[in-house]
Amino acid sequence: MVPIFLFLGWLARVTETLVLNTIRKEQLEKQAAETELHYLKSQINPHFLFNTLNNIHTLVYKQAPTAPEAVLRLASLMRYMIYESNAPTVPLTREINYLQDYIGLQQLRYKNSPVVDLTIHGAPETCEIAPLLFIHLLENAYKHSPARLEPDAIKVRVEIKADSLTFQIQNPIGTNQKKMEVEEPGGIGLANVQKRLQLQYPDQHLLEIQNTGETFGVNLEINGTHAHVHERETQLLHH
């Protein structure tokens, strides 16, 4: 009986060690995923903030009537980035408001009519989405467009269906961008979105890219309801 008890004791210790190692591995994977998500979310172009502050300073100096609105938009944008984007998901309406604030501040660079045509189809209040997911695509559209943009040159379309969300964006390609290779058309911003989609929406999204040489377009479709989205975040962060 003694050898049997010794064997059972050894087996229990081995099993305990394996379980503890598995738990530690899962905790490390969870921490790594959280760290990567935080890093990816924080990759907002800092030059945009500096340029916006300079533009607002000019408006204030000239006592332009649009200065107060520009300050409010920047405050809303910063509030969302700092305080609200830490949640696993946010209402799509809030994400759209964030994009609109960004577009409004970028418009300070242009004297003509709005250069972005943003259309929304469906009911955004019924949907939730991972925060700061679309901003990199919008930022890329400005970055790779010509310096001078015609009204509605950048087209953004958001469509909400019963079980899916589609985000489409298209922009003209600037002269200095026409030599970009098709394999890397979107630069860092597109790579950021691809990594986040792999982490937060594995096997639940479709990302299509089209570069004609004259225009660059991205079509992103995310499937699943809010419950499914929350489930994926819970599994990722609290496995």
C-alpha positions as protocol buffer text, in pm:
chain_id: "A"
residue {
  index: 1
  type: MET
  ca { x: 0 y: 0 z: 0 }
}
residue {
  index: 2
  type: VAL
  ca { x: 291 y: 237 z: 70 }
}
residue {
  index: 3
  type: PRO
  ca { x: 409 y: 248 z: -293 }
}
residue {
  index: 4
  type: ILE
  ca { x: 52 y: 313 z: -404 }
}
residue {
  index: 5
  type: PHE
  ca { x: 14 y: 606 z: -162 }
}
residue {
  index: 6
  type: LEU
  ca { x: 352 y: 742 z: -269 }
}
residue {
  index: 7
  type: PHE
  ca { x: 252 y: 718 z: -634 }
}
residue {
  index: 8
  type: LEU
  ca { x: -82 y: 889 z: -570 }
}
residue {
  index: 9
  type: GLY
  ca { x: 94 y: 1166 z: -377 }
}
residue {
  index: 10
  type: TRP
  ca { x: 341 y: 1217 z: -662 }
}
residue {
  index: 11
  type: LEU
  ca { x: 58 y: 1216 z: -917 }
}
residue {
  index: 12
  type: ALA
  ca { x: -132 y: 1477 z: -715 }
}
residue {
  index: 13
  type: ARG
  ca { x: 175 y: 1703 z: -699 }
}
residue {
  index: 14
  type: VAL
  ca { x: 234 y: 1668 z: -1076 }
}
residue {
  index: 15
  type: THR
  ca { x: -131 y: 1744 z: -1147 }
}
residue {
  index: 16
  type: GLU
  ca { x: -122 y: 2049 z: -920 }
}
residue {
  index: 17
  type: THR
  ca { x: 193 y: 2173 z: -1094 }
}
residue {
  index: 18
  type: LEU
  ca { x: 36 y: 2131 z: -1438 }
}
residue {
  index: 19
  type: VAL
  ca { x: -279 y: 2314 z: -1330 }
}
residue {
  index: 20
  type: LEU
  ca { x: -79 y: 2602 z: -1178 }
}
residue {
  index: 21
  type: ASN
  ca { x: 137 y: 2628 z: -1490 }
}
residue {
  index: 22
  type: THR
  ca { x: -173 y: 2635 z: -1708 }
}
residue {
  index: 23
  type: ILE
  ca { x: -326 y: 2911 z: -1495 }
}
residue {
  index: 24
  type: ARG
  ca { x: -3 y: 3114 z: -1507 }
}
residue {
  index: 25
  type: LYS
  ca { x: 16 y: 3071 z: -1885 }
}
residue {
  index: 26
  type: GLU
  ca { x: -344 y: 3189 z: -1928 }
}
residue {
  index: 27
  type: GLN
  ca { x: -278 y: 3488 z: -1701 }
}
residue {
  index: 28
  type: LEU
  ca { x: 31 y: 3582 z: -1902 }
}
residue {
  index: 29
  type: GLU
  ca { x: -163 y: 3548 z: -2229 }
}
residue {
  index: 30
  type: LYS
  ca { x: -440 y: 3765 z: -2085 }
}
residue {
  index: 31
  type: GLN
  ca { x: -190 y: 4030 z: -1974 }
}
residue {
  index: 32
  type: ALA
  ca { x: -18 y: 4021 z: -2314 }
}
residue {
  index: 33
  type: ALA
  ca { x: -351 y: 4061 z: -2495 }
}
residue {
  index: 34
  type: GLU
  ca { x: -453 y: 4351 z: -2269 }
}
residue {
  index: 35
  type: THR
  ca { x: -115 y: 4520 z: -2318 }
}
residue {
  index: 36
  type: GLU
  ca { x: -130 y: 4483 z: -2696 }
}
residue {
  index: 37
  type: LEU
  ca { x: -486 y: 4614 z: -2712 }
}
residue {
  index: 38
  type: HIS
  ca { x: -393 y: 4913 z: -2499 }
}
residue {
  index: 39
  type: TYR
  ca { x: -94 y: 4984 z: -2720 }
}
residue {
  index: 40
  type: LEU
  ca { x: -295 y: 4954 z: -3040 }
}
residue {
  index: 41
  type: LYS
  ca { x: -566 y: 5186 z: -2906 }
}
residue {
  index: 42
  type: SER
  ca { x: -307 y: 5447 z: -2811 }
}
residue {
  index: 43
  type: GLN
  ca { x: -160 y: 5473 z: -3161 }
}
residue {
  index: 44
  type: ILE
  ca { x: -342 y: 5792 z: -3251 }
}
residue {
  index: 45
  type: ASN
  ca { x: -133 y: 6033 z: -3457 }
}
residue {
  index: 46
  type: PRO
  ca { x: -3 y: 6297 z: -3209 }
}
residue {
  index: 47
  type: HIS
  ca { x: 59 y: 6540 z: -3497 }
}
residue {
  index: 48
  type: PHE
  ca { x: -317 y: 6571 z: -3535 }
}
residue {
  index: 49
  type: LEU
  ca { x: -347 y: 6706 z: -3180 }
}
residue {
  index: 50
  type: PHE
  ca { x: -63 y: 6954 z: -3226 }
}
residue {
  index: 51
  type: ASN
  ca { x: -199 y: 7074 z: -3561 }
}
residue {
  index: 52
  type: THR
  ca { x: -546 y: 7110 z: -3413 }
}
residue {
  index: 53
  type: LEU
  ca { x: -419 y: 7319 z: -3124 }
}
residue {
  index: 54
  type: ASN
  ca { x: -233 y: 7543 z: -3369 }
}
residue {
  index: 55
  type: ASN
  ca { x: -548 y: 7582 z: -3580 }
}
residue {
  index: 56
  type: ILE
  ca { x: -756 y: 7666 z: -3273 }
}
residue {
  index: 57
  type: HIS
  ca { x: -494 y: 7920 z: -3164 }
}
residue {
  index: 58
  type: THR
  ca { x: -526 y: 8088 z: -3504 }
}
residue {
  index: 59
  type: LEU
  ca { x: -905 y: 8094 z: -3475 }
}
residue {
  index: 60
  type: VAL
  ca { x: -890 y: 8244 z: -3128 }
}
residue {
  index: 61
  type: TYR
  ca { x: -632 y: 8503 z: -3240 }
}
residue {
  index: 62
  type: LYS
  ca { x: -858 y: 8605 z: -3528 }
}
residue {
  index: 63
  type: GLN
  ca { x: -1162 y: 8592 z: -3298 }
}
residue {
  index: 64
  type: ALA
  ca { x: -1331 y: 8358 z: -3545 }
}
residue {
  index: 65
  type: PRO
  ca { x: -1687 y: 8257 z: -3447 }
}
residue {
  index: 66
  type: THR
  ca { x: -1598 y: 7890 z: -3501 }
}
residue {
  index: 67
  type: ALA
  ca { x: -1331 y: 7891 z: -3227 }
}
residue {
  index: 68
  type: PRO
  ca { x: -1563 y: 7791 z: -2936 }
}
residue {
  index: 69
  type: GLU
  ca { x: -1706 y: 7500 z: -3136 }
}
residue {
  index: 70
  type: ALA
  ca { x: -1354 y: 7382 z: -3223 }
}
residue {
  index: 71
  type: VAL
  ca { x: -1255 y: 7385 z: -2855 }
}
residue {
  index: 72
  type: LEU
  ca { x: -1566 y: 7186 z: -2762 }
}
residue {
  index: 73
  type: ARG
  ca { x: -1497 y: 6929 z: -3033 }
}
residue {
  index: 74
  type: LEU
  ca { x: -1139 y: 6884 z: -2915 }
}
residue {
  index: 75
  type: ALA
  ca { x: -1256 y: 6848 z: -2555 }
}
residue {
  index: 76
  type: SER
  ca { x: -1511 y: 6585 z: -2660 }
}
residue {
  index: 77
  type: LEU
  ca { x: -1249 y: 6399 z: -2861 }
}
residue {
  index: 78
  type: MET
  ca { x: -998 y: 6396 z: -2574 }
}
residue {
  index: 79
  type: ARG
  ca { x: -1265 y: 6293 z: -2320 }
}
residue {
  index: 80
  type: TYR
  ca { x: -1359 y: 5996 z: -2535 }
}
residue {
  index: 81
  type: MET
  ca { x: -998 y: 5890 z: -2590 }
}
residue {
  index: 82
  type: ILE
  ca { x: -896 y: 5919 z: -2225 }
}
residue {
  index: 83
  type: TYR
  ca { x: -1204 y: 5816 z: -2028 }
}
residue {
  index: 84
  type: GLU
  ca { x: -1454 y: 5631 z: -2245 }
}
residue {
  index: 85
  type: SER
  ca { x: -1241 y: 5415 z: -2472 }
}
residue {
  index: 86
  type: ASN
  ca { x: -1120 y: 5187 z: -2192 }
}
residue {
  index: 87
  type: ALA
  ca { x: -1442 y: 4985 z: -2203 }
}
residue {
  index: 88
  type: PRO
  ca { x: -1444 y: 4663 z: -2408 }
}
residue {
  index: 89
  type: THR
  ca { x: -1728 y: 4800 z: -2624 }
}
residue {
  index: 90
  type: VAL
  ca { x: -1902 y: 5135 z: -2661 }
}
residue {
  index: 91
  type: PRO
  ca { x: -2229 y: 5239 z: -2825 }
}
residue {
  index: 92
  type: LEU
  ca { x: -2181 y: 5283 z: -3198 }
}
residue {
  index: 93
  type: THR
  ca { x: -2348 y: 5624 z: -3167 }
}
residue {
  index: 94
  type: ARG
  ca { x: -2063 y: 5739 z: -2941 }
}
residue {
  index: 95
  type: GLU
  ca { x: -1799 y: 5607 z: -3181 }
}
residue {
  index: 96
  type: ILE
  ca { x: -1970 y: 5792 z: -3468 }
}
residue {
  index: 97
  type: ASN
  ca { x: -1979 y: 6113 z: -3260 }
}
residue {
  index: 98
  type: TYR
  ca { x: -1606 y: 6071 z: -3205 }
}
residue {
  index: 99
  type: LEU
  ca { x: -1547 y: 6038 z: -3580 }
}
residue {
  index: 100
  type: GLN
  ca { x: -1761 y: 6346 z: -3642 }
}
residue {
  index: 101
  type: ASP
  ca { x: -1557 y: 6547 z: -3390 }
}
residue {
  index: 102
  type: TYR
  ca { x: -1239 y: 6433 z: -3563 }
}
residue {
  index: 103
  type: ILE
  ca { x: -1379 y: 6527 z: -3905 }
}
residue {
  index: 104
  type: GLY
  ca { x: -1489 y: 6866 z: -3773 }
}
residue {
  index: 105
  type: LEU
  ca { x: -1142 y: 6943 z: -3641 }
}
residue {
  index: 106
  type: GLN
  ca { x: -971 y: 6825 z: -3958 }
}
residue {
  index: 107
  type: GLN
  ca { x: -1205 y: 7051 z: -4156 }
}
residue {
  index: 108
  type: LEU
  ca { x: -1027 y: 7350 z: -4002 }
}
residue {
  index: 109
  type: ARG
  ca { x: -751 y: 7284 z: -4257 }
}
residue {
  index: 110
  type: TYR
  ca { x: -987 y: 7338 z: -4550 }
}
residue {
  index: 111
  type: LYS
  ca { x: -1165 y: 7657 z: -4651 }
}
residue {
  index: 112
  type: ASN
  ca { x: -1410 y: 7494 z: -4891 }
}
residue {
  index: 113
  type: SER
  ca { x: -1716 y: 7280 z: -4819 }
}
residue {
  index: 114
  type: PRO
  ca { x: -1680 y: 6966 z: -4604 }
}
residue {
  index: 115
  type: VAL
  ca { x: -1435 y: 6725 z: -4764 }
}
residue {
  index: 116
  type: VAL
  ca { x: -1588 y: 6418 z: -4595 }
}
residue {
  index: 117
  type: ASP
  ca { x: -1922 y: 6272 z: -4695 }
}
residue {
  index: 118
  type: LEU
  ca { x: -2039 y: 6064 z: -4396 }
}
residue {
  index: 119
  type: THR
  ca { x: -2360 y: 5865 z: -4440 }
}
residue {
  index: 120
  type: ILE
  ca { x: -2526 y: 5633 z: -4188 }
}
residue {
  index: 121
  type: HIS
  ca { x: -2781 y: 5366 z: -4276 }
}
residue {
  index: 122
  type: GLY
  ca { x: -2968 y: 5170 z: -4014 }
}
residue {
  index: 123
  type: ALA
  ca { x: -3003 y: 5221 z: -3639 }
}
residue {
  index: 124
  type: PRO
  ca { x: -2661 y: 5281 z: -3477 }
}
residue {
  index: 125
  type: GLU
  ca { x: -2819 y: 5296 z: -3131 }
}
residue {
  index: 126
  type: THR
  ca { x: -2883 y: 4921 z: -3154 }
}
residue {
  index: 127
  type: CYS
  ca { x: -2517 y: 4832 z: -3198 }
}
residue {
  index: 128
  type: GLU
  ca { x: -2198 y: 4836 z: -2991 }
}
residue {
  index: 129
  type: ILE
  ca { x: -1841 y: 4822 z: -3117 }
}
residue {
  index: 130
  type: ALA
  ca { x: -1486 y: 4808 z: -2990 }
}
residue {
  index: 131
  type: PRO
  ca { x: -1377 y: 5171 z: -2933 }
}
residue {
  index: 132
  type: LEU
  ca { x: -1126 y: 5354 z: -3154 }
}
residue {
  index: 133
  type: LEU
  ca { x: -1150 y: 5089 z: -3424 }
}
residue {
  index: 134
  type: PHE
  ca { x: -1241 y: 5311 z: -3720 }
}
residue {
  index: 135
  type: ILE
  ca { x: -1030 y: 5618 z: -3641 }
}
residue {
  index: 136
  type: HIS
  ca { x: -713 y: 5474 z: -3795 }
}
residue {
  index: 137
  type: LEU
  ca { x: -891 y: 5414 z: -4127 }
}
residue {
  index: 138
  type: LEU
  ca { x: -1023 y: 5770 z: -4126 }
}
residue {
  index: 139
  type: GLU
  ca { x: -683 y: 5908 z: -4028 }
}
residue {
  index: 140
  type: ASN
  ca { x: -523 y: 5714 z: -4316 }
}
residue {
  index: 141
  type: ALA
  ca { x: -776 y: 5857 z: -4561 }
}
residue {
  index: 142
  type: TYR
  ca { x: -666 y: 6211 z: -4474 }
}
residue {
  index: 143
  type: LYS
  ca { x: -299 y: 6118 z: -4471 }
}
residue {
  index: 144
  type: HIS
  ca { x: -292 y: 5958 z: -4815 }
}
residue {
  index: 145
  type: SER
  ca { x: -527 y: 6203 z: -4990 }
}
residue {
  index: 146
  type: PRO
  ca { x: -408 y: 6502 z: -5196 }
}
residue {
  index: 147
  type: ALA
  ca { x: -324 y: 6819 z: -5004 }
}
residue {
  index: 148
  type: ARG
  ca { x: -618 y: 6992 z: -5168 }
}
residue {
  index: 149
  type: LEU
  ca { x: -945 y: 6804 z: -5145 }
}
residue {
  index: 150
  type: GLU
  ca { x: -1268 y: 6866 z: -5330 }
}
residue {
  index: 151
  type: PRO
  ca { x: -1597 y: 6867 z: -5136 }
}
residue {
  index: 152
  type: ASP
  ca { x: -1705 y: 6514 z: -5037 }
}
residue {
  index: 153
  type: ALA
  ca { x: -1377 y: 6370 z: -5171 }
}
residue {
  index: 154
  type: ILE
  ca { x: -1350 y: 6127 z: -4878 }
}
residue {
  index: 155
  type: LYS
  ca { x: -1655 y: 5903 z: -4855 }
}
residue {
  index: 156
  type: VAL
  ca { x: -1747 y: 5721 z: -4533 }
}
residue {
  index: 157
  type: ARG
  ca { x: -2045 y: 5489 z: -4510 }
}
residue {
  index: 158
  type: VAL
  ca { x: -2172 y: 5311 z: -4198 }
}
residue {
  index: 159
  type: GLU
  ca { x: -2445 y: 5050 z: -4243 }
}
residue {
  index: 160
  type: ILE
  ca { x: -2612 y: 4862 z: -3959 }
}
residue {
  index: 161
  type: LYS
  ca { x: -2806 y: 4546 z: -4031 }
}
residue {
  index: 162
  type: ALA
  ca { x: -2973 y: 4293 z: -3804 }
}
residue {
  index: 163
  type: ASP
  ca { x: -2659 y: 4089 z: -3747 }
}
residue {
  index: 164
  type: SER
  ca { x: -2373 y: 4287 z: -3897 }
}
residue {
  index: 165
  type: LEU
  ca { x: -2203 y: 4623 z: -3913 }
}
residue {
  index: 166
  type: THR
  ca { x: -2030 y: 4753 z: -4226 }
}
residue {
  index: 167
  type: PHE
  ca { x: -1781 y: 5040 z: -4235 }
}
residue {
  index: 168
  type: GLN
  ca { x: -1666 y: 5161 z: -4576 }
}
residue {
  index: 169
  type: ILE
  ca { x: -1422 y: 5440 z: -4655 }
}
residue {
  index: 170
  type: GLN
  ca { x: -1276 y: 5563 z: -4982 }
}
residue {
  index: 171
  type: ASN
  ca { x: -1034 y: 5845 z: -5056 }
}
residue {
  index: 172
  type: PRO
  ca { x: -848 y: 5979 z: -5359 }
}
residue {
  index: 173
  type: ILE
  ca { x: -478 y: 5897 z: -5365 }
}
residue {
  index: 174
  type: GLY
  ca { x: -237 y: 6188 z: -5355 }
}
residue {
  index: 175
  type: THR
  ca { x: 36 y: 6220 z: -5619 }
}
residue {
  index: 176
  type: ASN
  ca { x: 305 y: 6132 z: -5369 }
}
residue {
  index: 177
  type: GLN
  ca { x: 112 y: 5821 z: -5266 }
}
residue {
  index: 178
  type: LYS
  ca { x: 51 y: 5665 z: -5609 }
}
residue {
  index: 179
  type: LYS
  ca { x: 373 y: 5467 z: -5590 }
}
residue {
  index: 180
  type: MET
  ca { x: 268 y: 5286 z: -5271 }
}
residue {
  index: 181
  type: GLU
  ca { x: 284 y: 4911 z: -5307 }
}
residue {
  index: 182
  type: VAL
  ca { x: -48 y: 4727 z: -5300 }
}
residue {
  index: 183
  type: GLU
  ca { x: 84 y: 4494 z: -5027 }
}
residue {
  index: 184
  type: GLU
  ca { x: 112 y: 4786 z: -4784 }
}
residue {
  index: 185
  type: PRO
  ca { x: -150 y: 5037 z: -4901 }
}
residue {
  index: 186
  type: GLY
  ca { x: -270 y: 5154 z: -4563 }
}
residue {
  index: 187
  type: GLY
  ca { x: 52 y: 5188 z: -4369 }
}
residue {
  index: 188
  type: ILE
  ca { x: 59 y: 5165 z: -3990 }
}
residue {
  index: 189
  type: GLY
  ca { x: -308 y: 5253 z: -3949 }
}
residue {
  index: 190
  type: LEU
  ca { x: -432 y: 4958 z: -4150 }
}
residue {
  index: 191
  type: ALA
  ca { x: -193 y: 4719 z: -3975 }
}
residue {
  index: 192
  type: ASN
  ca { x: -326 y: 4845 z: -3642 }
}
residue {
  index: 193
  type: VAL
  ca { x: -686 y: 4772 z: -3744 }
}
residue {
  index: 194
  type: GLN
  ca { x: -595 y: 4425 z: -3872 }
}
residue {
  index: 195
  type: LYS
  ca { x: -427 y: 4330 z: -3543 }
}
residue {
  index: 196
  type: ARG
  ca { x: -717 y: 4458 z: -3336 }
}
residue {
  index: 197
  type: LEU
  ca { x: -967 y: 4269 z: -3549 }
}
residue {
  index: 198
  type: GLN
  ca { x: -769 y: 3948 z: -3502 }
}
residue {
  index: 199
  type: LEU
  ca { x: -769 y: 3999 z: -3125 }
}
residue {
  index: 200
  type: GLN
  ca { x: -1124 y: 4122 z: -3074 }
}
residue {
  index: 201
  type: TYR
  ca { x: -1323 y: 3974 z: -3363 }
}
residue {
  index: 202
  type: PRO
  ca { x: -1151 y: 3647 z: -3461 }
}
residue {
  index: 203
  type: ASP
  ca { x: -1338 y: 3469 z: -3742 }
}
residue {
  index: 204
  type: GLN
  ca { x: -1614 y: 3729 z: -3713 }
}
residue {
  index: 205
  type: HIS
  ca { x: -1499 y: 3993 z: -3961 }
}
residue {
  index: 206
  type: LEU
  ca { x: -1421 y: 4052 z: -4326 }
}
residue {
  index: 207
  type: LEU
  ca { x: -1169 y: 4318 z: -4432 }
}
residue {
  index: 208
  type: GLU
  ca { x: -1140 y: 4405 z: -4800 }
}
residue {
  index: 209
  type: ILE
  ca { x: -893 y: 4652 z: -4952 }
}
residue {
  index: 210
  type: GLN
  ca { x: -906 y: 4803 z: -5300 }
}
residue {
  index: 211
  type: ASN
  ca { x: -636 y: 5021 z: -5453 }
}
residue {
  index: 212
  type: THR
  ca { x: -705 y: 5134 z: -5809 }
}
residue {
  index: 213
  type: GLY
  ca { x: -411 y: 5371 z: -5824 }
}
residue {
  index: 214
  type: GLU
  ca { x: -653 y: 5665 z: -5823 }
}
residue {
  index: 215
  type: THR
  ca { x: -860 y: 5577 z: -5517 }
}
residue {
  index: 216
  type: PHE
  ca { x: -804 y: 5369 z: -5206 }
}
residue {
  index: 217
  type: GLY
  ca { x: -1093 y: 5194 z: -5034 }
}
residue {
  index: 218
  type: VAL
  ca { x: -1151 y: 4977 z: -4730 }
}
residue {
  index: 219
  type: ASN
  ca { x: -1460 y: 4768 z: -4664 }
}
residue {
  index: 220
  type: LEU
  ca { x: -1492 y: 4624 z: -4313 }
}
residue {
  index: 221
  type: GLU
  ca { x: -1779 y: 4399 z: -4208 }
}
residue {
  index: 222
  type: ILE
  ca { x: -1817 y: 4276 z: -3851 }
}
residue {
  index: 223
  type: ASN
  ca { x: -2071 y: 4005 z: -3778 }
}
residue {
  index: 224
  type: GLY
  ca { x: -2243 y: 3923 z: -3452 }
}
residue {
  index: 225
  type: THR
  ca { x: -2469 y: 4091 z: -3200 }
}
residue {
  index: 226
  type: HIS
  ca { x: -2367 y: 4297 z: -2900 }
}
residue {
  index: 227
  type: ALA
  ca { x: -2400 y: 3986 z: -2683 }
}
residue {
  index: 228
  type: HIS
  ca { x: -2149 y: 3804 z: -2902 }
}
residue {
  index: 229
  type: VAL
  ca { x: -1914 y: 4099 z: -2897 }
}
residue {
  index: 230
  type: HIS
  ca { x: -1927 y: 4111 z: -2518 }
}
residue {
  index: 231
  type: GLU
  ca { x: -1869 y: 3737 z: -2504 }
}
residue {
  index: 232
  type: ARG
  ca { x: -1554 y: 3765 z: -2715 }
}
residue {
  index: 233
  type: GLU
  ca { x: -1416 y: 4044 z: -2497 }
}
residue {
  index: 234
  type: THR
  ca { x: -1492 y: 3849 z: -2182 }
}
residue {
  index: 235
  type: GLN
  ca { x: -1311 y: 3542 z: -2315 }
}
residue {
  index: 236
  type: LEU
  ca { x: -1015 y: 3751 z: -2423 }
}
residue {
  index: 237
  type: LEU
  ca { x: -973 y: 3954 z: -2102 }
}
residue {
  index: 238
  type: HIS
  ca { x: -1109 y: 3723 z: -1833 }
}
residue {
  index: 239
  type: HIS
  ca { x: -1038 y: 3369 z: -1957 }
}
